[in-house]
Every structure is written in C-alpha cells, then in structure tokens.
Amino acid sequence: MIQKAISWLGIFFLSALSLLPLSILYVLADIFYIVIYHIFGYRRKVVRGNLMNAFPKKSMVEINSIEKKYYKFLSSLIFEVIKMKSISKTQLQKRVKFKNVDLVEAYLQNNESVLFCSSHYGNYEWVCMAIGLTFSGAHYPIYKPLSSEVFDNWFFNMRCRFGNRMVAMRQTLRAIQSSKGTANMFTFGSDQAPSKDESNYWTTFLNQEASIQLGIEKIAKKTNRPVFYLKISYLKRGYYEVDCVPICLHPKETAEFEITEMHTHFLEEMIKEQPAYWLWSHRRWKHKQDRKTVESSSDNDKIPA
C-alpha cells in the first residue's frame, strides 16, 4: 500500500512537471546532466565499457566525447518522455518528421500490413507516438510491461494518446491474429535483448557477440509482411527525422536468419553514423553464449542455440 502511494505521488509530480514548456524542461535537463554524470556517475562504467568494446579503434578522447554527448542526450530524453503526458499533436508533428511515408502508405492503401523495426535510438518514444498521427493504418507497438503496475498504466495511457494500440510482448501473436483483415503496422524493438533462456541466435553486433530477438523475422516470414526500418536521425535538441527504409519486401523468399542479420546490421550502421544517441547505459551484452555451443558449431558468427 505504501509503495503504491509513493508511486501515485511520483506520477502526480511527473504529470505536473509535464505541463512546463520544453524550454524550461531542457534547463532542468542540463542540471540533471550534471547530477547523473558528474556527481553520481550513473552507470558510467557500463557506458564506458560498452563504448570501448563497440569502438576499439577510437581514441579515449573520442570515447569521452561520445560519452558526454550521450549523457547530455539521455538527460534531455528523460524530460522529453515526461513531456509526452501533455505534448500536443501539433508540437509532436513539428518535432518528429517522417521521410518516405508514401512507401508505407502504398501498402496500407492496398489494405496490406507492414512491420516496423525500431530501436532504443533517439527519442524512440516520440517516434512511436508520432506514427499514430502520420500513417492511415492502425498502429500496434510491441512493448515490455514495467514491473510497477501503477507506472506501467501511466506509460501505457501516455503512449496511447494519439491512437497507438499498445501490445504486450507475450500477446503479439494473438494481436496479429485478431487484427487480420485490416491494414496495420506492428512496431518491434529490434535491439531488445532476449533473456538468457530465449537467446536462440547469436551474431556479432558492434564488435561483440550478442544474442538477437527472432520475433520480427518469425512473424515476417509467417505473414510475408514487408519489413521497414525506422531510421532515426538526431537533428538538434528536440527534433528528429525518421526515414522509413525498406529492408525486406518479400520475407518468405529469404533464408533463415537473413532478416535478423539485415536489421541488426542496419542498426549497427545507424549507430556508427551518430553514436551518441543510442541507449548505451543498457546492459545489452550481459548474457554470454555457452562455450560448449560455440565449440560444437561450424559457424562462430551465427549460431542458433
């Protein structure tokens, strides 16, 4: 009961904070950056280790520069997410611009559905929110519920403000089945790390061995829906451009794991272009592959468990 009361108090505070204009929220973000980076050093070891492993050829001067840019961006991102509670449609559409919308709309207007690959890059929350305002079909973002029921409901309602129909990860197949017959879009987080028990496919991602989710590929091949990657570019503080890039238009014609390799490689190249705007504080490589599996495989780069 006490924990729930504290959660509700936190939500009241965040909702009130959301009413402030972004110009003031960015001032608070600058202060927050000093606190989490310079004073508390929030996950600095994790971020520094991830950056050094991902970019072994970069100098420490370059690593430090990316690290500081990342923490400044993360601080802004946190307050941008808070702003989701009250941001207007006009303001969101001004700050998130889409390219190649017509490529997706061609399918939707023909009553065909598509799959979107997204990632924890740029303001992925704003991008996901803006999809509901940009395309004609129904939008189903796949999400992982939070452990706190109170905060999970708060985020759920925020994300659904502009027409999105959020789907919990474990309900994906059921949602796809129930949405048959209508033109729609399902958005997946392509960089979401599977649990250790679900790590069935391994490849090299950012110079490190990584397990990759197979959900996007499985659904694409089963439904033959075209796959687009939402390439997010950071323009300036609070402004993003999203290019709808077709990476696989005929999934059933692809080889096993081909789509998974496609979207993993695409994300890797996107991060290399603007490395400061990916979620480096996430422990993406915390799971390691069983060495026995590696030794018994004939392909060390792509290993189905």
C-alpha positions, 0 to 999 in steps of 0.5 A: 500500500505504501509503495503504491502511494509513493508511486501515485505521488511520483506520477502526480509530480511527473504529470505536473512537471509535464505541463512546463514548456520544453524550454524550461524542461531542457534547463532542468535537463542540463542540471540533471546532466550534471547530477547523473554524470558528474556527481553520481556517475550513473552507470558510467562504467557500463557506458564506458565499457560498452563504448570501448568494446563497440569502438576499439579503434577510437581514441579515449578522447573520442570515447569521452566525447561520445560519452558526454554527448550521450549523457547530455542526450539521455538527460534531455530524453528523460524530460522529453518522455515526461513531456509526452503526458501533455505534448500536443499533436501539433508540437509532436508533428513539428518535432518528429518528421517522417521521410518516405511515408508514401512507401508505407502508405502504398501498402496500407492503401492496398489494405496490406500490413507492414512491420516496423523495426525500431530501436532504443535510438533517439527519442524512440518514444516520440517516434512511436507516438508520432506514427499514430498521427502520420500513417492511415493504418492502425498502429500496434507497438510491441512493448515490455510491461514495467514491473510497477503496475501503477507506472506501467498504466501511466506509460501505457495511457501516455503512449496511447494518446494519439491512437497507438494500440499498445501490445504486450510482448507475450500477446503479439501473436494473438494481436496479429491474429485478431487484427487480420483483415485490416491494414496495420503496422506492428512496431518491434524493438529490434535491439531488445535483448532476449533473456538468457533462456530465449537467446536462440541466435547469436551474431556479432553486433558492434564488435561483440557477440550478442544474442538477437530477438527472432520475433520480427523475422518469425512473424515476417516470414509467417505473414510475408509482411514487408519489413521497414526500418525506422531510421532515426536521425538526431537533428538538434535538441528536440527534433528528429527525422525518421526515414522509413527504409525498406529492408525486406519486401518479400520475407518468405523468399529469404533464408533463415536468419537473413532478416535478423542479420539485415536489421541488426546490421542496419542498426549497427550502421545507424549507430556508427553514423551518430553514436551518441544517441543510442541507449548505451547505459543498457546492459545489452551484452550481459548474457554470454553464449555457452562455450560448449555451443560455440565449440560444437558449431561450424559457424562462430558468427551465427549460431542458433542455440 
